[in-house]
Amino acid sequence: MHHPPVGQRTKFLHIGAGPLTVKVLLADDHEVVRTGLKSILSGTEIEVIGEATTGEETVSMAIQLNPDVVLLD
């Protein structure tokens, strides 16, 4: 699978196409931080699609899950 270089990915937002969900990958080595962020984001248009605890795990999950945003500590 080919991935364009960072900064060259383009996403298009289609107005009126229904609710927009932002897919987020959380990366923090402290479980309490990840749990708190998930709690804050629950019930919003932001969907936590994964959690990572190390840099290596974050990179692997980002490639696999293709999030819109990676929130890093």
N, CA, C, O and CB atoms as a CASP TS submission, in Angstrom:
PFRMAT TS
TARGET T0000
AUTHOR 0000-0000-0000
METHOD Language model
MODEL 1
PARENT N/A
ATOM      1  N   MET     1       0.831  -1.164   0.000  1.00  0.00           N
ATOM      2  CA  MET     1       0.000   0.000   0.000  1.00  0.00           C
ATOM      3  C   MET     1       0.885   1.239   0.000  1.00  0.00           C
ATOM      4  O   MET     1       1.818   1.341   0.796  1.00  0.00           O
ATOM      5  CB  MET     1      -0.950  -0.009   1.200  1.00  0.00           C
ATOM      6  N   HIS     2       0.595   2.171  -0.884  1.00  0.00           N
ATOM      7  CA  HIS     2       1.373   3.403  -0.987  1.00  0.00           C
ATOM      8  C   HIS     2       0.747   4.481  -0.112  1.00  0.00           C
ATOM      9  O   HIS     2      -0.462   4.703  -0.167  1.00  0.00           O
ATOM     10  CB  HIS     2       1.460   3.878  -2.457  1.00  0.00           C
ATOM     11  N   HIS     3       1.566   5.154   0.698  1.00  0.00           N
ATOM     12  CA  HIS     3       1.117   6.279   1.502  1.00  0.00           C
ATOM     13  C   HIS     3       1.875   7.509   1.052  1.00  0.00           C
ATOM     14  O   HIS     3       3.102   7.481   0.961  1.00  0.00           O
ATOM     15  CB  HIS     3       1.323   6.015   3.021  1.00  0.00           C
ATOM     16  N   PRO     4       1.147   8.615   0.763  1.00  0.00           N
ATOM     17  CA  PRO     4       1.855   9.838   0.378  1.00  0.00           C
ATOM     18  C   PRO     4       2.648  10.381   1.557  1.00  0.00           C
ATOM     19  O   PRO     4       2.315  10.092   2.707  1.00  0.00           O
ATOM     20  CB  PRO     4       0.867  10.904  -0.138  1.00  0.00           C
ATOM     21  N   PRO     5       3.686  11.160   1.294  1.00  0.00           N
ATOM     22  CA  PRO     5       4.482  11.735   2.377  1.00  0.00           C
ATOM     23  C   PRO     5       3.624  12.583   3.302  1.00  0.00           C
ATOM     24  O   PRO     5       2.602  13.133   2.892  1.00  0.00           O
ATOM     25  CB  PRO     5       5.624  12.573   1.812  1.00  0.00           C
ATOM     26  N   VAL     6       4.047  12.681   4.540  1.00  0.00           N
ATOM     27  CA  VAL     6       3.329  13.494   5.512  1.00  0.00           C
ATOM     28  C   VAL     6       3.199  14.911   4.963  1.00  0.00           C
ATOM     29  O   VAL     6       4.146  15.456   4.397  1.00  0.00           O
ATOM     30  CB  VAL     6       4.054  13.492   6.891  1.00  0.00           C
ATOM     31  N   GLY     7       2.037  15.492   5.135  1.00  0.00           N
ATOM     32  CA  GLY     7       1.790  16.841   4.649  1.00  0.00           C
ATOM     33  C   GLY     7       1.216  16.886   3.248  1.00  0.00           C
ATOM     34  O   GLY     7       0.795  17.946   2.784  1.00  0.00           O
ATOM     35  N   GLN     8       1.192  15.746   2.565  1.00  0.00           N
ATOM     36  CA  GLN     8       0.662  15.725   1.212  1.00  0.00           C
ATOM     37  C   GLN     8      -0.656  14.967   1.112  1.00  0.00           C
ATOM     38  O   GLN     8      -1.180  14.771   0.015  1.00  0.00           O
ATOM     39  CB  GLN     8       1.670  15.114   0.281  1.00  0.00           C
ATOM     40  N   ARG     9      -1.190  14.544   2.247  1.00  0.00           N
ATOM     41  CA  ARG     9      -2.490  13.876   2.230  1.00  0.00           C
ATOM     42  C   ARG     9      -3.581  14.923   2.123  1.00  0.00           C
ATOM     43  O   ARG     9      -3.499  15.976   2.756  1.00  0.00           O
ATOM     44  CB  ARG     9      -2.690  13.000   3.496  1.00  0.00           C
ATOM     45  N   THR    10      -4.582  14.646   1.341  1.00  0.00           N
ATOM     46  CA  THR    10      -5.681  15.572   1.155  1.00  0.00           C
ATOM     47  C   THR    10      -6.980  14.858   1.463  1.00  0.00           C
ATOM     48  O   THR    10      -7.228  13.753   0.980  1.00  0.00           O
ATOM     49  CB  THR    10      -5.691  16.146  -0.276  1.00  0.00           C
ATOM     50  N   LYS    11      -7.802  15.497   2.269  1.00  0.00           N
ATOM     51  CA  LYS    11      -9.132  14.971   2.565  1.00  0.00           C
ATOM     52  C   LYS    11     -10.138  16.019   2.116  1.00  0.00           C
ATOM     53  O   LYS    11      -9.896  17.219   2.243  1.00  0.00           O
ATOM     54  CB  LYS    11      -9.300  14.629   4.097  1.00  0.00           C
ATOM     55  N   PHE    12     -11.256  15.565   1.597  1.00  0.00           N
ATOM     56  CA  PHE    12     -12.293  16.474   1.144  1.00  0.00           C
ATOM     57  C   PHE    12     -13.497  16.340   2.059  1.00  0.00           C
ATOM     58  O   PHE    12     -13.919  15.228   2.376  1.00  0.00           O
ATOM     59  CB  PHE    12     -12.680  16.192  -0.328  1.00  0.00           C
ATOM     60  N   LEU    13     -14.046  17.453   2.479  1.00  0.00           N
ATOM     61  CA  LEU    13     -15.242  17.494   3.306  1.00  0.00           C
ATOM     62  C   LEU    13     -16.415  17.811   2.398  1.00  0.00           C
ATOM     63  O   LEU    13     -16.426  18.849   1.736  1.00  0.00           O
ATOM     64  CB  LEU    13     -15.113  18.544   4.458  1.00  0.00           C
ATOM     65  N   HIS    14     -17.387  16.940   2.361  1.00  0.00           N
ATOM     66  CA  HIS    14     -18.564  17.150   1.532  1.00  0.00           C
ATOM     67  C   HIS    14     -19.672  17.719   2.417  1.00  0.00           C
ATOM     68  O   HIS    14     -20.247  17.005   3.238  1.00  0.00           O
ATOM     69  CB  HIS    14     -19.017  15.820   0.837  1.00  0.00           C
ATOM     70  N   ILE    15     -19.960  18.983   2.246  1.00  0.00           N
ATOM     71  CA  ILE    15     -20.996  19.653   3.020  1.00  0.00           C
ATOM     72  C   ILE    15     -22.344  19.018   2.695  1.00  0.00           C
ATOM     73  O   ILE    15     -22.679  18.809   1.529  1.00  0.00           O
ATOM     74  CB  ILE    15     -21.014  21.180   2.726  1.00  0.00           C
ATOM     75  N   GLY    16     -23.114  18.716   3.739  1.00  0.00           N
ATOM     76  CA  GLY    16     -24.433  18.135   3.547  1.00  0.00           C
ATOM     77  C   GLY    16     -24.406  16.636   3.332  1.00  0.00           C
ATOM     78  O   GLY    16     -25.442  16.038   3.042  1.00  0.00           O
ATOM     79  N   ALA    17     -23.250  16.018   3.467  1.00  0.00           N
ATOM     80  CA  ALA    17     -23.135  14.583   3.217  1.00  0.00           C
ATOM     81  C   ALA    17     -23.413  13.764   4.475  1.00  0.00           C
ATOM     82  O   ALA    17     -23.174  12.556   4.487  1.00  0.00           O
ATOM     83  CB  ALA    17     -21.748  14.255   2.682  1.00  0.00           C
ATOM     84  N   GLY    18     -23.911  14.398   5.525  1.00  0.00           N
ATOM     85  CA  GLY    18     -24.191  13.683   6.765  1.00  0.00           C
ATOM     86  C   GLY    18     -23.190  14.070   7.829  1.00  0.00           C
ATOM     87  O   GLY    18     -22.326  14.917   7.601  1.00  0.00           O
ATOM     88  N   PRO    19     -23.305  13.446   8.997  1.00  0.00           N
ATOM     89  CA  PRO    19     -22.410  13.813  10.103  1.00  0.00           C
ATOM     90  C   PRO    19     -20.952  13.478   9.797  1.00  0.00           C
ATOM     91  O   PRO    19     -20.646  12.450   9.191  1.00  0.00           O
ATOM     92  CB  PRO    19     -22.841  13.104  11.384  1.00  0.00           C
ATOM     93  N   LEU    20     -20.070  14.364  10.227  1.00  0.00           N
ATOM     94  CA  LEU    20     -18.640  14.165  10.036  1.00  0.00           C
ATOM     95  C   LEU    20     -18.067  13.548  11.298  1.00  0.00           C
ATOM     96  O   LEU    20     -18.255  14.085  12.389  1.00  0.00           O
ATOM     97  CB  LEU    20     -17.922  15.502   9.693  1.00  0.00           C
ATOM     98  N   THR    21     -17.375  12.432  11.164  1.00  0.00           N
ATOM     99  CA  THR    21     -16.717  11.801  12.291  1.00  0.00           C
ATOM    100  C   THR    21     -15.217  11.912  12.093  1.00  0.00           C
ATOM    101  O   THR    21     -14.693  11.561  11.036  1.00  0.00           O
ATOM    102  CB  THR    21     -17.153  10.321  12.444  1.00  0.00           C
ATOM    103  N   VAL    22     -14.534  12.401  13.110  1.00  0.00           N
ATOM    104  CA  VAL    22     -13.081  12.507  13.083  1.00  0.00           C
ATOM    105  C   VAL    22     -12.526  11.305  13.829  1.00  0.00           C
ATOM    106  O   VAL    22     -12.830  11.107  15.006  1.00  0.00           O
ATOM    107  CB  VAL    22     -12.583  13.857  13.715  1.00  0.00           C
ATOM    108  N   LYS    23     -11.712  10.500  13.149  1.00  0.00           N
ATOM    109  CA  LYS    23     -11.121   9.303  13.747  1.00  0.00           C
ATOM    110  C   LYS    23      -9.796   9.671  14.403  1.00  0.00           C
ATOM    111  O   LYS    23      -8.908  10.234  13.764  1.00  0.00           O
ATOM    112  CB  LYS    23     -10.915   8.188  12.681  1.00  0.00           C
ATOM    113  N   VAL    24      -9.675   9.340  15.706  1.00  0.00           N
ATOM    114  CA  VAL    24      -8.499   9.727  16.486  1.00  0.00           C
ATOM    115  C   VAL    24      -7.802   8.502  17.057  1.00  0.00           C
ATOM    116  O   VAL    24      -8.444   7.579  17.558  1.00  0.00           O
ATOM    117  CB  VAL    24      -8.893  10.683  17.615  1.00  0.00           C
ATOM    118  N   LEU    25      -6.476   8.511  16.973  1.00  0.00           N
ATOM    119  CA  LEU    25      -5.632   7.522  17.643  1.00  0.00           C
ATOM    120  C   LEU    25      -4.980   8.234  18.824  1.00  0.00           C
ATOM    121  O   LEU    25      -4.292   9.238  18.638  1.00  0.00           O
ATOM    122  CB  LEU    25      -4.548   6.901  16.660  1.00  0.00           C
ATOM    123  N   LEU    26      -5.190   7.722  20.037  1.00  0.00           N
ATOM    124  CA  LEU    26      -4.584   8.293  21.234  1.00  0.00           C
ATOM    125  C   LEU    26      -3.263   7.591  21.515  1.00  0.00           C
ATOM    126  O   LEU    26      -3.174   6.366  21.436  1.00  0.00           O
ATOM    127  CB  LEU    26      -5.538   8.173  22.450  1.00  0.00           C
ATOM    128  N   ALA    27      -2.238   8.371  21.844  1.00  0.00           N
ATOM    129  CA  ALA    27      -0.926   7.797  22.161  1.00  0.00           C
ATOM    130  C   ALA    27      -0.389   8.456  23.424  1.00  0.00           C
ATOM    131  O   ALA    27       0.002   9.623  23.411  1.00  0.00           O
ATOM    132  CB  ALA    27       0.073   7.980  20.975  1.00  0.00           C
ATOM    133  N   ASP    28      -0.374   7.696  24.508  1.00  0.00           N
ATOM    134  CA  ASP    28       0.160   8.174  25.783  1.00  0.00           C
ATOM    135  C   ASP    28       0.504   6.957  26.618  1.00  0.00           C
ATOM    136  O   ASP    28      -0.222   5.963  26.600  1.00  0.00           O
ATOM    137  CB  ASP    28      -0.860   9.108  26.529  1.00  0.00           C
ATOM    138  N   ASP    29       1.599   7.027  27.347  1.00  0.00           N
ATOM    139  CA  ASP    29       1.998   5.874  28.151  1.00  0.00           C
ATOM    140  C   ASP    29       1.240   5.780  29.475  1.00  0.00           C
ATOM    141  O   ASP    29       1.392   4.796  30.199  1.00  0.00           O
ATOM    142  CB  ASP    29       3.479   5.933  28.424  1.00  0.00           C
ATOM    143  N   HIS    30       0.434   6.777  29.798  1.00  0.00           N
ATOM    144  CA  HIS    30      -0.340   6.757  31.043  1.00  0.00           C
ATOM    145  C   HIS    30      -1.799   6.416  30.746  1.00  0.00           C
ATOM    146  O   HIS    30      -2.493   7.152  30.044  1.00  0.00           O
ATOM    147  CB  HIS    30      -0.241   8.123  31.775  1.00  0.00           C
ATOM    148  N   GLU    31      -2.244   5.299  31.287  1.00  0.00           N
ATOM    149  CA  GLU    31      -3.613   4.852  31.046  1.00  0.00           C
ATOM    150  C   GLU    31      -4.636   5.873  31.525  1.00  0.00           C
ATOM    151  O   GLU    31      -5.666   6.067  30.880  1.00  0.00           O
ATOM    152  CB  GLU    31      -3.856   3.522  31.730  1.00  0.00           C
ATOM    153  N   VAL    32      -4.362   6.526  32.647  1.00  0.00           N
ATOM    154  CA  VAL    32      -5.316   7.490  33.189  1.00  0.00           C
ATOM    155  C   VAL    32      -5.521   8.663  32.221  1.00  0.00           C
ATOM    156  O   VAL    32      -6.625   9.202  32.143  1.00  0.00           O
ATOM    157  CB  VAL    32      -4.832   8.006  34.557  1.00  0.00           C
ATOM    158  N   VAL    33      -4.495   9.059  31.496  1.00  0.00           N
ATOM    159  CA  VAL    33      -4.608  10.139  30.515  1.00  0.00           C
ATOM    160  C   VAL    33      -5.472   9.671  29.342  1.00  0.00           C
ATOM    161  O   VAL    33      -6.380  10.383  28.912  1.00  0.00           O
ATOM    162  CB  VAL    33      -3.201  10.590  30.017  1.00  0.00           C
ATOM    163  N   ARG    34      -5.188   8.477  28.829  1.00  0.00           N
ATOM    164  CA  ARG    34      -5.984   7.954  27.708  1.00  0.00           C
ATOM    165  C   ARG    34      -7.448   7.796  28.101  1.00  0.00           C
ATOM    166  O   ARG    34      -8.342   8.133  27.324  1.00  0.00           O
ATOM    167  CB  ARG    34      -5.421   6.603  27.232  1.00  0.00           C
ATOM    168  N   THR    35      -7.694   7.285  29.307  1.00  0.00           N
ATOM    169  CA  THR    35      -9.063   7.100  29.788  1.00  0.00           C
ATOM    170  C   THR    35      -9.773   8.445  29.921  1.00  0.00           C
ATOM    171  O   THR    35     -10.936   8.576  29.540  1.00  0.00           O
ATOM    172  CB  THR    35      -9.064   6.361  31.138  1.00  0.00           C
ATOM    173  N   GLY    36      -9.078   9.436  30.457  1.00  0.00           N
ATOM    174  CA  GLY    36      -9.657  10.767  30.598  1.00  0.00           C
ATOM    175  C   GLY    36      -9.998  11.394  29.254  1.00  0.00           C
ATOM    176  O   GLY    36     -11.064  11.989  29.094  1.00  0.00           O
ATOM    177  N   LEU    37      -9.098  11.262  28.293  1.00  0.00           N
ATOM    178  CA  LEU    37      -9.363  11.804  26.962  1.00  0.00           C
ATOM    179  C   LEU    37     -10.547  11.101  26.304  1.00  0.00           C
ATOM    180  O   LEU    37     -11.385  11.751  25.678  1.00  0.00           O
ATOM    181  CB  LEU    37      -8.120  11.676  26.079  1.00  0.00           C
ATOM    182  N   LYS    38     -10.621   9.780  26.440  1.00  0.00           N
ATOM    183  CA  LYS    38     -11.763   9.046  25.877  1.00  0.00           C
ATOM    184  C   LYS    38     -13.063   9.530  26.508  1.00  0.00           C
ATOM    185  O   LYS    38     -14.073   9.679  25.819  1.00  0.00           O
ATOM    186  CB  LYS    38     -11.598   7.521  26.095  1.00  0.00           C
ATOM    187  N   SER    39     -13.042   9.774  27.807  1.00  0.00           N
ATOM    188  CA  SER    39     -14.234  10.256  28.507  1.00  0.00           C
ATOM    189  C   SER    39     -14.652  11.628  27.990  1.00  0.00           C
ATOM    190  O   SER    39     -15.833  11.868  27.737  1.00  0.00           O
ATOM    191  CB  SER    39     -13.978  10.317  30.021  1.00  0.00           C
ATOM    192  N   ILE    40     -13.690  12.522  27.833  1.00  0.00           N
ATOM    193  CA  ILE    40     -13.971  13.871  27.332  1.00  0.00           C
ATOM    194  C   ILE    40     -14.541  13.820  25.917  1.00  0.00           C
ATOM    195  O   ILE    40     -15.445  14.585  25.582  1.00  0.00           O
ATOM    196  CB  ILE    40     -12.696  14.732  27.356  1.00  0.00           C
ATOM    197  N   LEU    41     -14.015  12.922  25.092  1.00  0.00           N
ATOM    198  CA  LEU    41     -14.408  12.860  23.690  1.00  0.00           C
ATOM    199  C   LEU    41     -15.681  12.051  23.442  1.00  0.00           C
ATOM    200  O   LEU    41     -16.270  12.145  22.365  1.00  0.00           O
ATOM    201  CB  LEU    41     -13.292  12.280  22.889  1.00  0.00           C
ATOM    202  N   SER    42     -16.108  11.264  24.419  1.00  0.00           N
ATOM    203  CA  SER    42     -17.301  10.440  24.210  1.00  0.00           C
ATOM    204  C   SER    42     -18.525  11.337  24.021  1.00  0.00           C
ATOM    205  O   SER    42     -18.661  12.378  24.663  1.00  0.00           O
ATOM    206  CB  SER    42     -17.516   9.469  25.404  1.00  0.00           C
ATOM    207  N   GLY    43     -19.392  10.911  23.143  1.00  0.00           N
ATOM    208  CA  GLY    43     -20.593  11.679  22.859  1.00  0.00           C
ATOM    209  C   GLY    43     -20.375  12.832  21.894  1.00  0.00           C
ATOM    210  O   GLY    43     -21.268  13.654  21.695  1.00  0.00           O
ATOM    211  N   THR    44     -19.196  12.896  21.297  1.00  0.00           N
ATOM    212  CA  THR    44     -18.906  13.941  20.309  1.00  0.00           C
ATOM    213  C   THR    44     -18.740  13.289  18.940  1.00  0.00           C
ATOM    214  O   THR    44     -18.866  12.073  18.796  1.00  0.00           O
ATOM    215  CB  THR    44     -17.622  14.751  20.700  1.00  0.00           C
ATOM    216  N   GLU    45     -18.460  14.105  17.957  1.00  0.00           N
ATOM    217  CA  GLU    45     -18.212  13.585  16.607  1.00  0.00           C
ATOM    218  C   GLU    45     -16.791  13.051  16.463  1.00  0.00           C
ATOM    219  O   GLU    45     -16.371  12.683  15.366  1.00  0.00           O
ATOM    220  CB  GLU    45     -18.463  14.675  15.564  1.00  0.00           C
ATOM    221  N   ILE    46     -16.053  13.007  17.569  1.00  0.00           N
ATOM    222  CA  ILE    46     -14.689  12.482  17.565  1.00  0.00           C
ATOM    223  C   ILE    46     -14.716  11.045  18.075  1.00  0.00           C
ATOM    224  O   ILE    46     -15.142  10.787  19.200  1.00  0.00           O
ATOM    225  CB  ILE    46     -13.740  13.365  18.438  1.00  0.00           C
ATOM    226  N   GLU    47     -14.261  10.117  17.247  1.00  0.00           N
ATOM    227  CA  GLU    47     -14.265   8.690  17.587  1.00  0.00           C
ATOM    228  C   GLU    47     -12.834   8.218  17.845  1.00  0.00           C
ATOM    229  O   GLU    47     -11.966   8.317  16.977  1.00  0.00           O
ATOM    230  CB  GLU    47     -14.921   7.850  16.449  1.00  0.00           C
ATOM    231  N   VAL    48     -12.607   7.707  19.049  1.00  0.00           N
ATOM    232  CA  VAL    48     -11.299   7.140  19.376  1.00  0.00           C
ATOM    233  C   VAL    48     -11.251   5.736  18.773  1.00  0.00           C
ATOM    234  O   VAL    48     -11.981   4.842  19.203  1.00  0.00           O
ATOM    235  CB  VAL    48     -11.049   7.108  20.942  1.00  0.00           C
ATOM    236  N   ILE    49     -10.388   5.552  17.778  1.00  0.00           N
ATOM    237  CA  ILE    49     -10.331   4.265  17.077  1.00  0.00           C
ATOM    238  C   ILE    49      -9.185   3.383  17.556  1.00  0.00           C
ATOM    239  O   ILE    49      -9.074   2.228  17.144  1.00  0.00           O
ATOM    240  CB  ILE    49     -10.198   4.495  15.592  1.00  0.00           C
ATOM    241  N   GLY    50      -8.330   3.925  18.429  1.00  0.00           N
ATOM    242  CA  GLY    50      -7.232   3.120  18.938  1.00  0.00           C
ATOM    243  C   GLY    50      -6.466   3.851  20.016  1.00  0.00           C
ATOM    244  O   GLY    50      -6.544   5.072  20.151  1.00  0.00           O
ATOM    245  N   GLU    51      -5.713   3.059  20.792  1.00  0.00           N
ATOM    246  CA  GLU    51      -4.874   3.587  21.857  1.00  0.00           C
ATOM    247  C   GLU    51      -3.516   2.907  21.787  1.00  0.00           C
ATOM    248  O   GLU    51      -3.419   1.690  21.631  1.00  0.00           O
ATOM    249  CB  GLU    51      -5.531   3.378  23.252  1.00  0.00           C
ATOM    250  N   ALA    52      -2.480   3.711  21.903  1.00  0.00           N
ATOM    251  CA  ALA    52      -1.115   3.179  21.880  1.00  0.00           C
ATOM    252  C   ALA    52      -0.364   3.695  23.106  1.00  0.00           C
ATOM    253  O   ALA    52      -0.665   4.763  23.638  1.00  0.00           O
ATOM    254  CB  ALA    52      -0.374   3.583  20.561  1.00  0.00           C
ATOM    255  N   THR    53       0.627   2.903  23.540  1.00  0.00           N
ATOM    256  CA  THR    53       1.396   3.291  24.727  1.00  0.00           C
ATOM    257  C   THR    53       2.856   3.600  24.431  1.00  0.00           C
ATOM    258  O   THR    53       3.543   4.175  25.275  1.00  0.00           O
ATOM    259  CB  THR    53       1.325   2.201  25.752  1.00  0.00           C
ATOM    260  N   THR    54       3.344   3.233  23.254  1.00  0.00           N
ATOM    261  CA  THR    54       4.741   3.492  22.879  1.00  0.00           C
ATOM    262  C   THR    54       4.786   4.129  21.496  1.00  0.00           C
ATOM    263  O   THR    54       3.808   4.079  20.751  1.00  0.00           O
ATOM    264  CB  THR    54       5.579   2.180  22.902  1.00  0.00           C
ATOM    265  N   GLY    55       5.914   4.722  21.160  1.00  0.00           N
ATOM    266  CA  GLY    55       6.081   5.299  19.833  1.00  0.00           C
ATOM    267  C   GLY    55       5.973   4.270  18.733  1.00  0.00           C
ATOM    268  O   GLY    55       5.330   4.500  17.708  1.00  0.00           O
ATOM    269  N   GLU    56       6.612   3.121  18.954  1.00  0.00           N
ATOM    270  CA  GLU    56       6.571   2.046  17.954  1.00  0.00           C
ATOM    271  C   GLU    56       5.139   1.561  17.730  1.00  0.00           C
ATOM    272  O   GLU    56       4.716   1.361  16.591  1.00  0.00           O
ATOM    273  CB  GLU    56       7.466   0.868  18.393  1.00  0.00           C
ATOM    274  N   GLU    57       4.403   1.376  18.813  1.00  0.00           N
ATOM    275  CA  GLU    57       3.006   0.934  18.716  1.00  0.00           C
ATOM    276  C   GLU    57       2.160   2.001  18.009  1.00  0.00           C
ATOM    277  O   GLU    57       1.265   1.672  17.231  1.00  0.00           O
ATOM    278  CB  GLU    57       2.428   0.634  20.131  1.00  0.00           C
ATOM    279  N   THR    58       2.444   3.264  18.279  1.00  0.00           N
ATOM    280  CA  THR    58       1.705   4.360  17.649  1.00  0.00           C
ATOM    281  C   THR    58       1.883   4.347  16.138  1.00  0.00           C
ATOM    282  O   THR    58       0.907   4.465  15.397  1.00  0.00           O
ATOM    283  CB  THR    58       2.159   5.705  18.215  1.00  0.00           C
ATOM    284  N   VAL    59       3.110   4.205  15.681  1.00  0.00           N
ATOM    285  CA  VAL    59       3.387   4.178  14.235  1.00  0.00           C
ATOM    286  C   VAL    59       2.678   2.993  13.591  1.00  0.00           C
ATOM    287  O   VAL    59       2.040   3.146  12.549  1.00  0.00           O
ATOM    288  CB  VAL    59       4.916   4.104  13.964  1.00  0.00           C
ATOM    289  N   SER    60       2.782   1.826  14.192  1.00  0.00           N
ATOM    290  CA  SER    60       2.150   0.623  13.653  1.00  0.00           C
ATOM    291  C   SER    60       0.635   0.786  13.564  1.00  0.00           C
ATOM    292  O   SER    60       0.026   0.454  12.548  1.00  0.00           O
ATOM    293  CB  SER    60       2.496  -0.591  14.516  1.00  0.00           C
ATOM    294  N   MET    61       0.034   1.300  14.636  1.00  0.00           N
ATOM    295  CA  MET    61      -1.427   1.472  14.650  1.00  0.00           C
ATOM    296  C   MET    61      -1.874   2.555  13.682  1.00  0.00           C
ATOM    297  O   MET    61      -2.934   2.434  13.069  1.00  0.00           O
ATOM    298  CB  MET    61      -1.909   1.811  16.058  1.00  0.00           C
ATOM    299  N   ALA    62      -1.086   3.606  13.538  1.00  0.00           N
ATOM    300  CA  ALA    62      -1.443   4.671  12.602  1.00  0.00           C
ATOM    301  C   ALA    62      -1.467   4.148  11.168  1.00  0.00           C
ATOM    302  O   ALA    62      -2.350   4.504  10.388  1.00  0.00           O
ATOM    303  CB  ALA    62      -0.457   5.844  12.721  1.00  0.00           C
ATOM    304  N   ILE    63      -0.505   3.311  10.827  1.00  0.00           N
ATOM    305  CA  ILE    63      -0.480   2.708   9.484  1.00  0.00           C
ATOM    306  C   ILE    63      -1.671   1.784   9.298  1.00  0.00           C
ATOM    307  O   ILE    63      -2.313   1.796   8.248  1.00  0.00           O
ATOM    308  CB  ILE    63       0.837   1.931   9.255  1.00  0.00           C
ATOM    309  N   GLN    64      -1.968   0.985  10.313  1.00  0.00           N
ATOM    310  CA  GLN    64      -3.054   0.007  10.224  1.00  0.00           C
ATOM    311  C   GLN    64      -4.430   0.669  10.241  1.00  0.00           C
ATOM    312  O   GLN    64      -5.299   0.293   9.455  1.00  0.00           O
ATOM    313  CB  GLN    64      -2.952  -0.990  11.368  1.00  0.00           C
ATOM    314  N   LEU    65      -4.644   1.647  11.121  1.00  0.00           N
ATOM    315  CA  LEU    65      -5.979   2.213  11.328  1.00  0.00           C
ATOM    316  C   LEU    65      -6.286   3.442  10.474  1.00  0.00           C
ATOM    317  O   LEU    65      -7.454   3.776  10.276  1.00  0.00           O
ATOM    318  CB  LEU    65      -6.142   2.572  12.762  1.00  0.00           C
ATOM    319  N   ASN    66      -5.264   4.114   9.969  1.00  0.00           N
ATOM    320  CA  ASN    66      -5.427   5.314   9.143  1.00  0.00           C
ATOM    321  C   ASN    66      -6.309   6.372   9.812  1.00  0.00           C
ATOM    322  O   ASN    66      -7.334   6.760   9.252  1.00  0.00           O
ATOM    323  CB  ASN    66      -6.021   4.935   7.797  1.00  0.00           C
ATOM    324  N   PRO    67      -5.926   6.842  10.997  1.00  0.00           N
ATOM    325  CA  PRO    67      -6.729   7.866  11.682  1.00  0.00           C
ATOM    326  C   PRO    67      -6.641   9.221  10.978  1.00  0.00           C
ATOM    327  O   PRO    67      -5.712   9.475  10.211  1.00  0.00           O
ATOM    328  CB  PRO    67      -6.273   8.009  13.138  1.00  0.00           C
ATOM    329  N   ASP    68      -7.610  10.076  11.247  1.00  0.00           N
ATOM    330  CA  ASP    68      -7.553  11.455  10.757  1.00  0.00           C
ATOM    331  C   ASP    68      -6.572  12.267  11.612  1.00  0.00           C
ATOM    332  O   ASP    68      -5.900  13.169  11.112  1.00  0.00           O
ATOM    333  CB  ASP    68      -8.971  12.107  10.778  1.00  0.00           C
ATOM    334  N   VAL    69      -6.500  11.934  12.914  1.00  0.00           N
ATOM    335  CA  VAL    69      -5.671  12.659  13.862  1.00  0.00           C
ATOM    336  C   VAL    69      -4.974  11.663  14.778  1.00  0.00           C
ATOM    337  O   VAL    69      -5.577  10.673  15.192  1.00  0.00           O
ATOM    338  CB  VAL    69      -6.515  13.665  14.680  1.00  0.00           C
ATOM    339  N   VAL    70      -3.702  11.918  15.100  1.00  0.00           N
ATOM    340  CA  VAL    70      -3.006  11.159  16.128  1.00  0.00           C
ATOM    341  C   VAL    70      -2.689  12.157  17.233  1.00  0.00           C
ATOM    342  O   VAL    70      -1.972  13.133  17.012  1.00  0.00           O
ATOM    343  CB  VAL    70      -1.694  10.446  15.568  1.00  0.00           C
ATOM    344  N   LEU    71      -3.226  11.909  18.424  1.00  0.00           N
ATOM    345  CA  LEU    71      -2.992  12.767  19.578  1.00  0.00           C
ATOM    346  C   LEU    71      -1.859  12.160  20.396  1.00  0.00           C
ATOM    347  O   LEU    71      -2.021  11.108  21.015  1.00  0.00           O
ATOM    348  CB  LEU    71      -4.288  12.932  20.441  1.00  0.00           C
ATOM    349  N   LEU    72      -0.698  12.839  20.393  1.00  0.00           N
ATOM    350  CA  LEU    72       0.516  12.324  21.007  1.00  0.00           C
ATOM    351  C   LEU    72       0.884  13.068  22.279  1.00  0.00           C
ATOM    352  O   LEU    72       0.631  14.265  22.419  1.00  0.00           O
ATOM    353  CB  LEU    72       1.654  12.397  20.030  1.00  0.00           C
ATOM    354  N   ASP    73       1.485  12.332  23.197  1.00  0.00           N
ATOM    355  CA  ASP    73       2.081  12.948  24.377  1.00  0.00           C
ATOM    356  C   ASP    73       3.573  12.962  24.179  1.00  0.00           C
ATOM    357  O   ASP    73       4.306  13.436  25.046  1.00  0.00           O
ATOM    358  CB  ASP    73       1.694  12.195  25.684  1.00  0.00           C
TER
END
